[in-house]
């Protein structure tokens, strides 16, 4: 069935207003107002779905162990926090004491599942969004000297299910202990590749929201593939690989 052609027009500026003489007057565009920053709240930035960047401060374990959570009867108590989220008002002070911008996965939408999800993330060395906000008291005696860096591995681009036709930079974040015993790499499987095949080289430096590798698509036959990001520790993986399916077309 043939459908009639329809043109749609959208305004990219404020609508014109006729003046007393019949001429059209175009009012100036109003600048987009950014929401004001609440100095008592952390500044959360969504990097990709369910992945957030926030200024985080590593707590002194002795101080963290004294934090008490108010829970309902029968509700699981969250594990002892590793980090706290830094409010905007404490930004400069916290940075001078070792706070860093880091990426974390968001808690589940159901609050009752948050504690179990955080414990699962802790058991699998996944960076879970801190459940507590920093205060001046919590900043005392903390810093990066306590415990290892929590690992993060996220591919931001290409997006899951994306169709690729040309050479493509891989954008993401990889954070891991910079101790010479860890590195990351990207692998591809699919099409004629029956097993995971490393692309590019191995990398020993963390990357935050930047290019982590390059995917030479012209070297891949058309078909469906899986791309995975892994952090290697010794003879195994530091955590579960982060996978993204994609397709190659000509």
C-alpha positions as CSV (number, residue, x, y, z in Angstrom):
1,X,0.0,0.0,0.0
2,X,1.4,3.4,-1.0
3,X,1.4,6.0,1.8
4,X,1.2,9.7,1.0
5,X,4.5,11.5,1.5
6,X,4.5,13.8,4.6
7,X,7.0,16.5,5.4
8,X,7.7,17.4,9.1
9,X,9.2,20.7,10.1
10,X,10.8,21.4,13.5
11,X,11.8,24.8,14.9
12,X,15.5,25.2,15.8
13,X,14.9,28.7,17.2
14,X,12.1,30.5,19.1
15,X,9.0,31.2,17.0
16,X,8.8,34.7,15.4
17,X,6.4,37.2,16.9
18,X,4.8,39.9,14.7
19,X,5.3,43.5,15.8
20,X,2.8,46.4,15.5
21,X,3.9,47.0,11.9
22,X,3.5,43.4,10.8
23,X,7.2,42.6,10.8
24,X,8.4,39.4,12.3
25,X,10.5,39.7,15.4
26,X,12.7,36.7,16.4
27,X,13.3,36.7,20.2
28,X,16.8,35.6,21.2
29,X,17.3,32.0,22.2
30,X,17.4,31.4,25.9
31,X,20.5,29.6,27.1
32,X,20.0,26.2,28.6
33,X,20.3,26.5,32.3
34,X,22.3,23.8,34.0
35,X,20.8,22.6,37.3
36,X,22.5,24.2,40.2
37,X,25.0,22.1,42.1
38,X,23.9,21.2,45.6
39,X,27.0,21.6,47.8
40,X,25.7,19.0,50.2
41,X,25.4,16.3,47.4
42,X,27.9,14.4,45.4
43,X,28.2,15.2,41.7
44,X,27.1,12.1,39.8
45,X,27.8,11.8,36.0
46,X,26.2,9.0,34.0
47,X,28.8,7.7,31.6
48,X,26.7,4.8,30.2
49,X,23.5,3.1,31.3
50,X,23.9,2.1,35.0
51,X,27.6,3.3,35.1
52,X,28.3,6.5,37.0
53,X,31.4,8.6,37.6
54,X,31.7,10.3,41.0
55,X,34.5,11.7,43.3
56,X,35.1,8.9,45.8
57,X,37.2,8.7,48.9
58,X,38.7,5.5,50.2
59,X,37.7,5.1,53.8
60,X,40.0,4.0,56.7
61,X,38.7,0.5,57.4
62,X,38.7,1.2,61.1
63,X,36.4,4.2,60.6
64,X,34.3,2.4,58.0
65,X,33.6,-0.5,60.4
66,X,32.0,1.9,62.8
67,X,29.3,3.0,60.3
68,X,25.9,1.6,61.3
69,X,23.1,1.2,58.7
70,X,19.5,1.6,59.7
71,X,17.6,-1.4,58.2
72,X,14.1,-2.8,58.6
73,X,13.7,-6.1,60.5
74,X,14.7,-9.0,58.2
75,X,16.4,-6.7,55.7
76,X,20.0,-7.5,54.7
77,X,22.6,-5.1,56.2
78,X,24.9,-3.6,53.5
79,X,28.6,-4.7,53.7
80,X,31.1,-2.3,55.4
81,X,31.7,0.5,52.8
82,X,35.0,0.8,51.1
83,X,34.4,4.3,49.6
84,X,32.2,7.3,50.4
85,X,30.8,9.7,47.8
86,X,32.3,13.2,48.2
87,X,29.8,16.1,48.4
88,X,30.6,19.2,46.3
89,X,31.4,21.2,49.3
90,X,34.3,18.8,50.3
91,X,35.7,18.4,46.8
92,X,39.0,20.3,47.2
93,X,39.7,19.0,50.7
94,X,39.0,15.4,49.7
95,X,41.1,15.6,46.6
96,X,44.1,16.9,48.7
97,X,43.6,13.8,50.8
98,X,43.6,11.3,47.9
99,X,40.0,11.3,46.6
100,X,39.7,10.4,42.9
101,X,37.1,10.4,40.2
102,X,36.1,6.8,39.7
103,X,33.5,4.8,37.8
104,X,31.0,2.6,39.6
105,X,28.0,0.4,38.6
106,X,24.7,1.7,39.9
107,X,22.6,-0.3,42.5
108,X,19.5,-2.1,41.4
109,X,16.2,-0.1,41.1
110,X,14.7,-2.1,44.0
111,X,16.2,-0.8,47.3
112,X,15.6,-4.2,49.0
113,X,18.0,-5.8,46.6
114,X,20.8,-3.3,47.0
115,X,22.6,-4.9,49.9
116,X,22.7,-8.3,48.2
117,X,23.8,-6.7,44.9
118,X,26.6,-4.8,46.7
119,X,27.8,-8.0,48.4
120,X,27.8,-9.8,45.0
121,X,29.8,-7.0,43.5
122,X,32.3,-7.1,46.5
123,X,32.7,-10.9,46.1
124,X,33.5,-10.5,42.4
125,X,35.7,-7.4,42.7
126,X,33.2,-5.1,40.9
127,X,33.1,-1.4,41.7
128,X,29.7,-0.7,43.3
129,X,28.4,2.8,43.7
130,X,29.2,3.8,47.4
131,X,26.2,3.8,49.6
132,X,27.4,6.5,52.0
133,X,28.3,10.2,51.6
134,X,31.5,11.6,52.9
135,X,31.6,13.9,55.9
136,X,34.5,15.8,57.4
137,X,34.7,13.1,60.1
138,X,34.9,10.2,57.5
139,X,37.7,12.0,55.6
140,X,40.0,11.7,58.6
141,X,42.6,9.0,58.4
142,X,41.5,7.7,55.0
143,X,43.0,7.7,51.6
144,X,44.4,5.4,48.9
145,X,46.9,3.7,51.2
146,X,44.1,1.4,52.5
147,X,43.6,-1.7,50.4
148,X,43.9,-2.3,46.6
149,X,42.3,-0.3,43.9
150,X,38.8,-1.6,43.0
151,X,38.8,-2.7,39.4
152,X,36.5,-1.4,36.7
153,X,36.2,-2.5,33.1
154,X,33.5,-1.0,30.9
155,X,33.1,-0.6,27.1
156,X,31.2,2.5,26.2
157,X,31.5,2.3,22.4
158,X,30.7,0.4,20.3
159,X,27.2,-0.1,21.7
160,X,25.7,-3.6,22.1
161,X,24.3,-4.7,18.8
162,X,26.0,-2.0,16.8
163,X,26.7,-2.7,13.1
164,X,30.2,-1.8,12.1
165,X,31.5,-1.1,8.6
166,X,34.9,0.5,9.1
167,X,37.8,0.8,11.4
168,X,36.4,1.7,14.9
169,X,38.0,3.1,18.0
170,X,36.9,1.2,21.2
171,X,36.0,3.7,23.9
172,X,35.7,2.7,27.6
173,X,37.2,2.7,31.1
174,X,39.7,0.2,32.6
175,X,40.9,0.7,36.1
176,X,43.1,-1.8,38.0
177,X,46.1,-1.9,40.3
178,X,49.1,-0.3,38.7
179,X,51.6,-2.8,40.3
180,X,53.1,-4.5,37.2
181,X,51.1,-7.6,37.9
182,X,48.0,-6.6,35.9
183,X,47.2,-5.7,32.4
184,X,44.1,-5.5,30.1
185,X,43.4,-6.6,26.6
186,X,40.5,-6.9,24.2
187,X,39.4,-10.0,22.4
188,X,37.0,-10.9,19.6
189,X,35.2,-14.1,18.8
190,X,32.6,-14.8,16.0
191,X,32.4,-15.2,12.3
192,X,35.4,-17.4,11.3
193,X,37.0,-16.9,14.7
194,X,36.1,-20.0,16.7
195,X,37.9,-18.9,19.9
196,X,38.7,-15.6,21.6
197,X,41.4,-13.8,19.6
198,X,43.3,-10.8,21.0
199,X,43.2,-7.6,19.0
200,X,45.8,-4.9,19.3
201,X,48.2,-5.3,22.2
202,X,48.1,-5.8,25.9
203,X,48.1,-2.6,28.1
204,X,49.5,-2.0,31.6
205,X,48.0,1.5,32.2
206,X,44.5,2.4,33.3
207,X,42.3,4.5,31.0
208,X,39.3,6.5,32.2
209,X,36.6,7.4,29.6
210,X,39.1,7.2,26.6
211,X,40.2,5.0,23.7
212,X,41.3,1.7,25.0
213,X,42.0,-0.1,21.7
214,X,41.2,0.1,18.0
215,X,39.1,-2.5,16.1
216,X,40.2,-3.0,12.5
217,X,36.9,-3.9,11.1
218,X,38.1,-4.4,7.4
219,X,40.0,-7.4,8.6
220,X,36.9,-9.2,9.9
221,X,34.6,-11.1,7.6
222,X,30.9,-10.1,7.6
223,X,28.9,-11.7,10.5
224,X,28.1,-11.6,14.1
225,X,30.8,-11.1,16.7
226,X,31.4,-10.7,20.4
227,X,33.9,-8.2,21.8
228,X,35.2,-8.6,25.4
229,X,37.4,-6.5,27.7
230,X,39.4,-8.5,30.3
231,X,41.8,-7.5,33.1
232,X,44.4,-10.2,33.5
233,X,45.9,-11.1,36.8
234,X,48.5,-13.8,36.8
235,X,47.1,-16.8,35.0
236,X,43.5,-15.7,35.2
237,X,41.1,-12.8,35.0
238,X,40.8,-10.3,37.8
239,X,37.0,-10.1,37.3
240,X,34.4,-11.3,34.9
241,X,35.0,-10.0,31.3
242,X,32.8,-7.2,30.0
243,X,31.2,-8.3,26.7
244,X,29.6,-6.4,23.8
245,X,28.0,-8.1,20.8
246,X,28.3,-6.4,17.4
247,X,28.0,-7.2,13.7
248,X,30.2,-6.5,10.7
249,X,28.7,-5.6,7.3
250,X,30.1,-4.6,4.0
